[in-house]
Amino acid sequence: MSSRFQNRGFIVALLGLVLALVCGSGPLAAAQDQYVPKWEFSGQYSFFYPGADVHGVLPLGLLPLSSRLESNPRGVGFDLTYDFNRWFGLTLDTSTHWGSGEKGTFNRIDDAAFSNLSIGPKITFRHRHFSPFLEGLVGDHRLTPDAFHDIDKLGFMAGGGLDVNVSRHVALRLIRADYVFSNYRFGPASSTPATEIRGVRLQAGLNFMFGGAPPPPPPTASCSVDPTDVFAGEPVTAHANGTGFDSKRTIKYDWSANQGVKVNGTDASATVDTSGLQPGPYKVSAKLSDGSKHGFTSCSAGFNVKTPRPPEISCSPVPDRLKAGSTSTIRTNASSPDNRKLTYSYSSSAGHISGTDATATLDTAGAQPGPITVTCNAQDDRNPALTASATTTVMVETPPPPAVPAEVKELETKLALHSIYFQTARPTEKDPGAGLMGSQEEVLRTLASDFTRYLKYKPDAHLILSGHADSRGSADYNKALTERRVDRTKSFLVEHGVPAGSIEVQSFGEQNQLTAADVKQQMQENPDLSPEDRQKMLENLPVIVLANNRRVDVSLNTTGQQSVRRYPFNAKDALALISTQGEKRPAAKKKPRPKK
């Protein structure tokens, strides 16, 4: 009894292995397309394992005999299958296993022949390279033990197999395993137990396939976008074109895109919203389906969001230099590398500028002299917009000084200033209102007359009187002496109509004295001296130097004109001016000589 259960366990394990192989290959095979034949015919070698004990009564025997049936490796099998579709078919199956041919009852009792003629459904999982299948068969099972007679009974078989496709019409049946179920009785029921076949049939051979047609090619699709290069915010249109679909079915479109891009569309065209997208590549995909089992495909296409570029701009003024109150035309040259529409605006550091296109006008009315900076702006039509700026400079020139009347020019030319010279030690402390020689008074009268006329045109003009003394007196004495000299000169000019407020005085004492070389140079440049006169003066040069330093210089503040230091050698009172005699004055302190 235990041997019987062991045999059944072997059968179950073997069939389980075959079913696992078939079921494991099924999902992979189901996902593929393969040629579907109408007819299949196979021929196989067949091995039969009865998995049963035979019980029977021999002829003229009184008691039944029992023996374990051996496996029968002597067999062939054939089957014919009609395929209704790629999955389901109806199989007519037959196989036969003949006897051992042994002699003697005891040698033959454990051998049996087996054959069947069955029909049943077949389910195939077709793949391009292999086709696993499952089957269930019912029909006539004939068991013929070598020691007993043959009996036909209704039996069942269930199992599966695996075909390896060699070509379109030929496949290698790698294995076919079926569980066999049928019951027999070889003797009276009262004394003979039933012979229960619970075995397995194993086969391997070739499978030939005929008829049918190759599966239709799967549908295909191609996607495109227009345009392929855009800036963020510009629309993109996507198109999908499908071929190979069932013409009787309606194609449905399912659009999508990567990186969160929004795609709107339910037919062959869709609109892509690029608002807010960062520069870079993006992909749009479409899934097409006609609702049939194999009527689906997909495609994709890419577009690129370009990096926006700001406008390029330059501007220049015409003219670039002008007088205050004039206008300058500002010409702007701007373009967008991305071919965007531009708008213009302007600003200036002074004056008033107006214009909204490539040309603007700068009005300099009220602007101070100097540079005016003009800023030119160009902005494209994006949102947000990109802007570029450029600057240029307009120079407002300082207005020329008002034209000087001809009389003023004549006065400035005529107003030839001459230094005023004094006698030694003049004016004195006792008589500060004296001290002017006749020739010097004449010079001052002419100066006073011309200067008072000049004040009509130049009311802010000033005469500057600078007093000097020779080096013979002390510093304090010379300082006081030069103060009396400039005061006397000023009072004389005031007496002759020059406003006191238009005169400034300076007292230098013995500072800024002319040297002998300076005096000699002046004598050489004096056109009023003859060579003989120059020679005489040079012979008395120390005295002449002293005379040249007893003077008051005159300068005009508006022009900076300095009085000419030309000693009046030809004046009637020249000898009196040159004379070194005068009131006694404190002697100047002698400077100590440096020790040798």
TADAKA-V906043 format. One record per pair of residues at least 24 apart in sequence whose ideal C-beta (glycine too) atoms are under 8 Angstrom apart, sorted by the first residue. I is the first residue (numbers start at 0). J is the second residue. If there is no record, write none. Layout:
# TADAKA-V906043
i:I j:J
i:I j:J
This chain:
# TADAKA-V906043
i:2 j:67
i:3 j:51
i:3 j:52
i:6 j:48
i:6 j:50
i:6 j:197
i:7 j:50
i:7 j:197
i:9 j:50
i:10 j:48
i:10 j:50
i:10 j:178
i:10 j:197
i:10 j:198
i:10 j:199
i:13 j:176
i:13 j:199
i:13 j:201
i:14 j:158
i:14 j:176
i:14 j:178
i:14 j:199
i:17 j:158
i:17 j:159
i:17 j:160
i:17 j:174
i:17 j:176
i:18 j:133
i:18 j:158
i:18 j:159
i:20 j:131
i:20 j:161
i:20 j:174
i:21 j:124
i:21 j:131
i:21 j:132
i:21 j:133
i:21 j:159
i:21 j:160
i:21 j:161
i:22 j:131
i:24 j:124
i:24 j:126
i:24 j:129
i:24 j:131
i:24 j:161
i:25 j:124
i:25 j:131
i:27 j:126
i:28 j:124
i:28 j:125
i:28 j:126
i:28 j:129
i:28 j:130
i:28 j:131
i:29 j:124
i:31 j:125
i:31 j:126
i:31 j:127
i:32 j:127
i:32 j:214
i:32 j:217
i:32 j:293
i:33 j:85
i:33 j:125
i:33 j:126
i:33 j:127
i:33 j:130
i:33 j:164
i:33 j:214
i:34 j:125
i:34 j:167
i:34 j:208
i:34 j:211
i:34 j:212
i:34 j:213
i:34 j:214
i:35 j:82
i:35 j:84
i:35 j:85
i:35 j:125
i:35 j:211
i:35 j:212
i:35 j:214
i:36 j:82
i:36 j:168
i:36 j:208
i:36 j:209
i:36 j:210
i:36 j:211
i:37 j:81
i:37 j:82
i:37 j:209
i:37 j:210
i:37 j:211
i:38 j:79
i:38 j:80
i:38 j:81
i:38 j:82
i:38 j:208
i:38 j:209
i:38 j:210
i:39 j:78
i:39 j:79
i:39 j:80
i:39 j:82
i:39 j:88
i:39 j:206
i:39 j:207
i:39 j:208
i:39 j:209
i:40 j:77
i:40 j:78
i:40 j:79
i:40 j:80
i:40 j:206
i:40 j:207
i:40 j:209
i:41 j:77
i:41 j:78
i:41 j:80
i:41 j:172
i:41 j:204
i:41 j:205
i:41 j:206
i:41 j:207
i:42 j:75
i:42 j:76
i:42 j:77
i:42 j:204
i:42 j:205
i:43 j:75
i:43 j:76
i:43 j:77
i:43 j:94
i:43 j:172
i:43 j:175
i:43 j:202
i:43 j:203
i:43 j:204
i:43 j:205
i:44 j:74
i:44 j:75
i:44 j:76
i:44 j:202
i:44 j:203
i:44 j:204
i:45 j:74
i:45 j:75
i:45 j:76
i:45 j:94
i:45 j:95
i:45 j:96
i:45 j:200
i:45 j:201
i:45 j:202
i:46 j:70
i:46 j:71
i:46 j:72
i:46 j:74
i:46 j:200
i:46 j:201
i:46 j:202
i:47 j:71
i:47 j:72
i:47 j:74
i:47 j:94
i:47 j:96
i:47 j:113
i:47 j:179
i:47 j:198
i:47 j:199
i:47 j:200
i:47 j:201
i:48 j:198
i:48 j:199
i:48 j:200
i:48 j:201
i:49 j:111
i:49 j:113
i:49 j:142
i:49 j:179
i:49 j:196
i:49 j:198
i:50 j:179
i:50 j:196
i:50 j:197
i:50 j:198
i:50 j:199
i:51 j:194
i:51 j:195
i:51 j:196
i:51 j:197
i:51 j:198
i:52 j:194
i:53 j:108
i:53 j:109
i:53 j:111
i:53 j:144
i:53 j:146
i:53 j:147
i:53 j:185
i:53 j:194
i:54 j:184
i:54 j:185
i:54 j:186
i:54 j:191
i:54 j:192
i:54 j:193
i:54 j:194
i:55 j:144
i:55 j:146
i:55 j:147
i:55 j:185
i:55 j:186
i:55 j:191
i:55 j:194
i:56 j:185
i:56 j:186
i:56 j:187
i:56 j:190
i:56 j:191
i:57 j:104
i:57 j:146
i:57 j:147
i:62 j:190
i:63 j:185
i:63 j:186
i:63 j:190
i:63 j:191
i:63 j:192
i:64 j:108
i:64 j:146
i:65 j:192
i:66 j:108
i:66 j:109
i:67 j:109
i:68 j:109
i:68 j:110
i:68 j:111
i:68 j:144
i:69 j:109
i:69 j:110
i:71 j:96
i:71 j:99
i:71 j:110
i:71 j:111
i:71 j:112
i:71 j:113
i:73 j:97
i:73 j:99
i:74 j:113
i:76 j:200
i:76 j:202
i:76 j:204
i:80 j:121
i:82 j:123
i:82 j:211
i:85 j:123
i:85 j:125
i:85 j:214
i:86 j:122
i:86 j:123
i:86 j:124
i:86 j:125
i:87 j:120
i:87 j:121
i:87 j:122
i:87 j:123
i:88 j:120
i:88 j:121
i:88 j:122
i:88 j:123
i:89 j:118
i:89 j:119
i:89 j:120
i:89 j:121
i:90 j:118
i:90 j:119
i:90 j:120
i:90 j:121
i:90 j:134
i:90 j:136
i:91 j:116
i:91 j:117
i:91 j:118
i:92 j:116
i:92 j:117
i:92 j:118
i:92 j:119
i:92 j:136
i:92 j:138
i:92 j:156
i:93 j:117
i:94 j:200
i:94 j:202
i:98 j:143
i:98 j:145
i:99 j:145
i:101 j:145
i:104 j:146
i:107 j:144
i:107 j:145
i:107 j:146
i:108 j:144
i:108 j:145
i:108 j:146
i:110 j:144
i:110 j:145
i:110 j:146
i:111 j:142
i:111 j:143
i:111 j:144
i:111 j:145
i:112 j:141
i:112 j:142
i:112 j:143
i:112 j:144
i:112 j:145
i:112 j:149
i:113 j:140
i:113 j:141
i:113 j:142
i:113 j:143
i:113 j:179
i:113 j:196
i:114 j:140
i:114 j:141
i:114 j:143
i:115 j:139
i:115 j:140
i:115 j:141
i:115 j:154
i:115 j:156
i:117 j:154
i:117 j:156
i:119 j:156
i:126 j:164
i:127 j:164
i:128 j:163
i:128 j:164
i:129 j:161
i:129 j:162
i:129 j:163
i:129 j:164
i:130 j:161
i:130 j:162
i:130 j:164
i:130 j:170
i:131 j:159
i:131 j:160
i:131 j:161
i:131 j:162
i:132 j:159
i:132 j:160
i:132 j:161
i:132 j:162
i:133 j:158
i:133 j:159
i:134 j:158
i:134 j:159
i:134 j:160
i:134 j:177
i:136 j:177
i:140 j:179
i:140 j:181
i:140 j:196
i:142 j:181
i:142 j:183
i:142 j:194
i:142 j:196
i:144 j:185
i:144 j:194
i:147 j:185
i:148 j:185
i:150 j:183
i:150 j:184
i:150 j:185
i:152 j:181
i:152 j:182
i:152 j:183
i:153 j:181
i:154 j:179
i:154 j:180
i:154 j:181
i:154 j:196
i:155 j:179
i:155 j:180
i:155 j:181
i:156 j:180
i:156 j:200
i:158 j:199
i:158 j:200
i:160 j:202
i:162 j:206
i:167 j:208
i:167 j:213
i:168 j:207
i:168 j:208
i:168 j:209
i:169 j:205
i:169 j:206
i:169 j:207
i:169 j:208
i:170 j:205
i:170 j:206
i:170 j:208
i:171 j:205
i:171 j:206
i:172 j:202
i:172 j:203
i:172 j:204
i:172 j:205
i:172 j:206
i:173 j:203
i:174 j:201
i:174 j:202
i:174 j:203
i:175 j:200
i:175 j:201
i:175 j:202
i:175 j:203
i:176 j:200
i:176 j:201
i:176 j:202
i:214 j:293
i:215 j:243
i:215 j:293
i:216 j:243
i:217 j:243
i:217 j:293
i:217 j:296
i:218 j:242
i:218 j:243
i:218 j:244
i:218 j:287
i:218 j:289
i:218 j:293
i:218 j:294
i:218 j:295
i:218 j:296
i:219 j:243
i:219 j:296
i:220 j:285
i:220 j:287
i:220 j:296
i:220 j:297
i:220 j:298
i:221 j:298
i:222 j:283
i:222 j:284
i:222 j:285
i:222 j:298
i:222 j:299
i:222 j:300
i:223 j:300
i:224 j:271
i:224 j:283
i:224 j:300
i:224 j:301
i:224 j:302
i:226 j:302
i:227 j:301
i:227 j:302
i:227 j:303
i:228 j:302
i:228 j:303
i:228 j:305
i:229 j:273
i:229 j:302
i:229 j:303
i:229 j:304
i:229 j:305
i:230 j:273
i:230 j:304
i:230 j:305
i:230 j:307
i:230 j:337
i:230 j:381
i:231 j:273
i:231 j:274
i:231 j:275
i:231 j:276
i:231 j:277
i:231 j:278
i:231 j:304
i:231 j:307
i:232 j:273
i:232 j:274
i:232 j:275
i:232 j:381
i:232 j:382
i:233 j:273
i:234 j:270
i:234 j:271
i:234 j:272
i:234 j:273
i:235 j:270
i:235 j:271
i:235 j:273
i:235 j:283
i:235 j:302
i:236 j:268
i:236 j:269
i:236 j:270
i:236 j:271
i:237 j:262
i:237 j:264
i:237 j:268
i:237 j:269
i:237 j:270
i:237 j:271
i:237 j:283
i:237 j:285
i:237 j:300
i:238 j:267
i:238 j:268
i:239 j:267
i:239 j:268
i:239 j:269
i:239 j:285
i:239 j:287
i:239 j:298
i:240 j:267
i:241 j:267
i:241 j:287
i:241 j:296
i:243 j:296
i:244 j:287
i:244 j:289
i:244 j:294
i:245 j:289
i:245 j:291
i:245 j:294
i:248 j:289
i:248 j:290
i:248 j:291
i:248 j:294
i:249 j:289
i:249 j:290
i:250 j:287
i:250 j:288
i:250 j:289
i:251 j:287
i:251 j:288
i:251 j:289
i:251 j:290
i:252 j:285
i:252 j:286
i:252 j:287
i:253 j:285
i:253 j:286
i:253 j:287
i:253 j:288
i:254 j:283
i:254 j:284
i:254 j:285
i:255 j:283
i:255 j:284
i:255 j:285
i:255 j:286
i:256 j:281
i:256 j:282
i:256 j:283
i:256 j:284
i:257 j:281
i:257 j:282
i:257 j:284
i:271 j:302
i:273 j:304
i:276 j:304
i:277 j:304
i:278 j:304
i:278 j:305
i:278 j:306
i:278 j:307
i:279 j:303
i:279 j:304
i:280 j:304
i:305 j:337
i:307 j:337
i:307 j:381
i:307 j:385
i:308 j:335
i:308 j:336
i:308 j:337
i:308 j:385
i:309 j:379
i:309 j:385
i:309 j:386
i:309 j:387
i:310 j:334
i:310 j:335
i:310 j:336
i:310 j:339
i:310 j:341
i:310 j:377
i:310 j:378
i:310 j:379
i:310 j:385
i:310 j:386
i:310 j:387
i:311 j:335
i:311 j:336
i:311 j:387
i:312 j:375
i:312 j:376
i:312 j:377
i:312 j:387
i:312 j:388
i:312 j:389
i:313 j:389
i:314 j:373
i:314 j:375
i:314 j:389
i:314 j:390
i:314 j:391
i:315 j:391
i:316 j:361
i:316 j:373
i:316 j:391
i:316 j:392
i:316 j:393
i:319 j:391
i:319 j:392
i:319 j:393
i:319 j:394
i:320 j:393
i:320 j:394
i:320 j:396
i:321 j:363
i:321 j:393
i:321 j:394
i:321 j:395
i:321 j:396
i:322 j:363
i:322 j:395
i:322 j:396
i:322 j:398
i:323 j:363
i:323 j:364
i:323 j:365
i:323 j:366
i:323 j:367
i:323 j:368
i:323 j:395
i:323 j:396
i:323 j:398
i:324 j:363
i:324 j:364
i:325 j:363
i:326 j:360
i:326 j:361
i:326 j:362
i:326 j:363
i:327 j:360
i:327 j:361
i:327 j:363
i:327 j:393
i:328 j:358
i:328 j:359
i:328 j:360
i:328 j:361
i:329 j:354
i:329 j:358
i:329 j:359
i:329 j:360
i:329 j:361
i:329 j:373
i:329 j:375
i:329 j:391
i:330 j:357
i:330 j:358
i:331 j:357
i:331 j:358
i:331 j:359
i:331 j:375
i:331 j:377
i:331 j:389
i:332 j:357
i:333 j:357
i:333 j:375
i:333 j:377
i:333 j:387
i:335 j:379
i:337 j:379
i:339 j:379
i:339 j:380
i:339 j:381
i:340 j:379
i:340 j:380
i:341 j:377
i:341 j:378
i:341 j:379
i:341 j:380
i:342 j:377
i:342 j:378
i:342 j:380
i:343 j:375
i:343 j:376
i:343 j:377
i:343 j:378
i:344 j:376
i:344 j:378
i:345 j:373
i:345 j:374
i:345 j:375
i:345 j:376
i:346 j:373
i:346 j:374
i:346 j:376
i:347 j:371
i:347 j:372
i:347 j:373
i:347 j:374
i:348 j:372
i:348 j:373
i:349 j:395
i:350 j:395
i:361 j:393
i:363 j:393
i:363 j:395
i:366 j:395
i:367 j:395
i:368 j:395
i:368 j:396
i:368 j:397
i:368 j:398
i:369 j:394
i:369 j:395
i:370 j:394
i:370 j:395
i:371 j:395
i:403 j:456
i:404 j:456
i:406 j:452
i:406 j:456
i:407 j:453
i:407 j:456
i:407 j:457
i:410 j:449
i:410 j:452
i:410 j:453
i:410 j:456
i:411 j:453
i:411 j:558
i:411 j:560
i:413 j:449
i:414 j:446
i:414 j:449
i:414 j:450
i:414 j:453
i:414 j:555
i:414 j:560
i:415 j:563
i:416 j:446
i:416 j:553
i:416 j:554
i:416 j:555
i:416 j:560
i:416 j:561
i:416 j:562
i:416 j:563
i:417 j:442
i:417 j:446
i:417 j:553
i:417 j:562
i:417 j:563
i:417 j:565
i:418 j:550
i:418 j:551
i:418 j:552
i:418 j:553
i:418 j:562
i:418 j:563
i:418 j:564
i:418 j:565
i:419 j:443
i:419 j:484
i:419 j:488
i:419 j:550
i:419 j:551
i:419 j:553
i:420 j:546
i:420 j:547
i:420 j:549
i:420 j:550
i:420 j:566
i:420 j:567
i:420 j:576
i:421 j:484
i:421 j:549
i:421 j:550
i:421 j:551
i:421 j:576
i:422 j:549
i:422 j:575
i:422 j:576
i:422 j:578
i:422 j:581
i:423 j:469
i:423 j:545
i:423 j:549
i:423 j:578
i:423 j:579
i:423 j:580
i:423 j:581
i:424 j:472
i:424 j:480
i:424 j:581
i:424 j:582
i:424 j:584
i:425 j:484
i:425 j:581
i:426 j:483
i:426 j:484
i:426 j:487
i:427 j:483
i:427 j:582
i:428 j:479
i:428 j:483
i:431 j:483
i:431 j:486
i:431 j:487
i:432 j:487
i:432 j:490
i:433 j:487
i:434 j:483
i:434 j:484
i:434 j:487
i:435 j:487
i:435 j:488
i:435 j:491
i:436 j:570
i:436 j:572
i:436 j:575
i:436 j:576
i:437 j:571
i:437 j:572
i:438 j:567
i:438 j:570
i:438 j:571
i:438 j:572
i:438 j:573
i:438 j:576
i:439 j:567
i:440 j:491
i:443 j:488
i:443 j:491
i:443 j:492
i:443 j:495
i:444 j:495
i:446 j:492
i:446 j:553
i:447 j:491
i:447 j:492
i:447 j:495
i:447 j:496
i:447 j:497
i:448 j:495
i:448 j:496
i:450 j:492
i:450 j:497
i:450 j:501
i:451 j:496
i:451 j:497
i:454 j:498
i:454 j:501
i:457 j:557
i:459 j:557
i:460 j:501
i:460 j:555
i:460 j:556
i:460 j:557
i:461 j:501
i:461 j:502
i:461 j:503
i:461 j:555
i:461 j:556
i:461 j:557
i:462 j:492
i:462 j:497
i:462 j:501
i:462 j:502
i:462 j:503
i:462 j:553
i:462 j:554
i:462 j:555
i:462 j:556
i:463 j:502
i:463 j:503
i:463 j:504
i:463 j:505
i:463 j:553
i:463 j:554
i:463 j:555
i:463 j:556
i:464 j:488
i:464 j:489
i:464 j:502
i:464 j:503
i:464 j:504
i:464 j:505
i:464 j:551
i:464 j:552
i:464 j:553
i:465 j:504
i:465 j:505
i:465 j:506
i:465 j:507
i:465 j:551
i:465 j:552
i:465 j:553
i:465 j:554
i:466 j:504
i:466 j:505
i:466 j:506
i:466 j:507
i:466 j:550
i:466 j:551
i:467 j:507
i:467 j:508
i:467 j:509
i:467 j:510
i:467 j:511
i:467 j:512
i:467 j:548
i:467 j:549
i:467 j:550
i:467 j:551
i:467 j:552
i:468 j:508
i:468 j:509
i:468 j:548
i:468 j:549
i:469 j:509
i:469 j:512
i:469 j:544
i:469 j:545
i:469 j:546
i:469 j:548
i:469 j:549
i:470 j:509
i:470 j:512
i:470 j:545
i:470 j:548
i:470 j:587
i:471 j:545
i:471 j:579
i:471 j:584
i:471 j:586
i:471 j:587
i:472 j:509
i:472 j:584
i:472 j:585
i:472 j:586
i:472 j:587
i:473 j:584
i:473 j:585
i:473 j:586
i:473 j:587
i:473 j:588
i:474 j:508
i:474 j:509
i:474 j:587
i:475 j:585
i:476 j:584
i:476 j:585
i:477 j:508
i:477 j:509
i:478 j:506
i:478 j:508
i:480 j:508
i:481 j:506
i:481 j:507
i:481 j:508
i:481 j:551
i:482 j:506
i:484 j:549
i:484 j:551
i:485 j:551
i:488 j:551
i:488 j:553
i:503 j:556
i:509 j:548
i:512 j:548
i:513 j:544
i:513 j:547
i:513 j:548
i:513 j:564
i:514 j:544
i:515 j:540
i:515 j:541
i:515 j:544
i:517 j:547
i:518 j:543
i:518 j:544
i:518 j:547
i:521 j:547
i:521 j:564
i:521 j:565
i:521 j:566
i:525 j:565
i:525 j:566
i:525 j:568
i:527 j:565
i:527 j:568
i:527 j:569
i:528 j:568
i:528 j:569
i:532 j:568
i:536 j:568
i:542 j:577
i:542 j:579
i:543 j:577
i:545 j:579
i:546 j:576
i:546 j:577
i:549 j:576
